[in-house]
Amino acid sequence: PPNATLTFDVELLSWASVKDICKDGGIYKKILTEGQNWENPKDADEVTVKYEAKIEDGTVVAKSPEEGVEFYVKDGHLCPAISKAVKTMKKGERVLLTVKPQYGFGEEGSEAKEHHAGVPPNSVLSVEMELVSWKTVENVTDDKKVVKKILKAGEGYDKPNDGATARIKYTAKLEDGTVFERRGYEADQLFEFITDEEQVVLGLDKAVGTMKKGELALITVSPEYGFGGEELKQELAVVPPNSTLLYEVELVSFTKDKESWDMDTPEKLEASAQKKEDGNALYKNGKYLRAAKKYEKAAKYIEYDTSFSDEQKKQSKALKASCHLNDAACKLKLKDFGETVKLCTKVLDLESQNVKALYRRSQAYIETADLDLAELDIKKALEIDPQNRELKSAYKMLKQKQIEYNRKEAKMYGNMFARLSKLEAEKSQAEKMDVDKPSDGKAAAEGMAVEANA
């Protein structure tokens, strides 16, 4: 009847989540089957997807094989919508995508190609897609020259630390598939090595330090982290110069190097002294970066000494100063002058009369052109040890640098003042010309006067 009030009895049977992926209406994603866990693939990862793409009249224009297709997200596949959508999906998730032309095949469409049939211009696509799985790809080093692709996830959260004993299986290949080394597959004969001890190729060493127990990974190692420009005969083949290496590695188990919080005081002092000796050996061989890491770890063992006895504190103080001092020597060699200054200052906080710390800090100051600070340190060192020939030589060199520096500054400021003077002179000349030049009004009046007198 007219003006009747209606009552509806409604039951919500189900719903499907729909997401505007690009926030511009270009790709709508309707979830058909929820995925597992919470992670999504990243640009560097390798994914396996199944899909079927249709145009509006229902014609299938592309379909993946039954086992799916593998591709790196950053490289994309079929059309831009696929890689954009897959980054929003979880493992096992199945979706229906509605794809506008700008994320499909564009205004012009596409002729038939390897992966798809011909697509008419301005086609809206309907793509049913499933994210079957993906392999996480990580950069092990900041320069992206050691890359790890996880083939099988490991257990828990623990990873080997520096000095850990790692037990692995691995097969090493060249890019053409040639196997040049295979270790750890013999019965009860896993390959065992200590991390950060140069017992394996640097790239493999660094990668194993990022793995979890039971993890299986493919490690790609650039020549800089492999064998460099050398040709090396390995167990099964010769590795040519500048080869990129591929290691398929399984971290079967590992034993972490004991951390300071797991040690009692005598153990900490002993471990610190041993790491310092390891650092000394590396320094003598010119391996300054690795030596610095040993000194840093040695100092870390005894960083907190509140529970130490007076005798242990005395021993710890001397050991700490020695580690920082040797670390500073490494940093000088590595041209890390800011860190050299910090380390020497730590030593001087512990031992204010330490001549070597004053000398090394002065050298860092010289390199950063802080010559006044360098002079203060060398003068103080000479007060403590006036007969030290190395200090006398350093002071003499510093004075020469100061003379050169002052000469350069004088020349720079002289040139600056000369340019300023020239600019001032040009400005004065221009102003004088403006004063001498008659204004337009005056010129017009003079013109009129001439005309009147004509």
Sequence and secondary structure as in RCSB ss.txt:
>XXXX:A:sequence
PPNATLTFDVELLSWASVKDICKDGGIYKKILTEGQNWENPKDADEVTVKYEAKIEDGTVVAKSPEEGVEFYVKD
GHLCPAISKAVKTMKKGERVLLTVKPQYGFGEEGSEAKEHHAGVPPNSVLSVEMELVSWKTVENVTDDKKVVKKI
LKAGEGYDKPNDGATARIKYTAKLEDGTVFERRGYEADQLFEFITDEEQVVLGLDKAVGTMKKGELALITVSPEY
GFGGEELKQELAVVPPNSTLLYEVELVSFTKDKESWDMDTPEKLEASAQKKEDGNALYKNGKYLRAAKKYEKAAK
YIEYDTSFSDEQKKQSKALKASCHLNDAACKLKLKDFGETVKLCTKVLDLESQNVKALYRRSQAYIETADLDLAE
LDIKKALEIDPQNRELKSAYKMLKQKQIEYNRKEAKMYGNMFARLSKLEAEKSQAEKMDVDKPSDGKAAAEGMAV
EANA
>XXXX:A:secstr
 TT              EEETTSSSSEEEEEEE  BSS    TT EEEEEEEEE TTS EEEE  TT EEEEGGG
  SSHHHHHHHTT  BT EEEEEE GGGTTTTT B   SS   B TT  EEEEEEEEEEE EEESSTTS EEEEE
EE  BSS    TT EEEEEEEEEETTS EEEEES STT  EEEETTSSSS HHHHHHHTT  BT EEEEEE GGG
TTTT  EE SSSEE TT  EEEEEEEEEEE    GGGS HHHHHHHHHHHHHHHHHHHHTT HHHHHHHHHHHHH
HTS  TTS HHHHHHHHHHHHHHHHHHHHHHHHTT HHHHHHHHHHHHHH TT HHHHHHHHHHHHHTT HHHHH
HHHHHHHHH TT HHHHHHHHHHHHHHHHHHHHHHHHHHHHHHHHHHHHHHHHHHHHHHHHS  HHHHHHHHHHH
HHH 
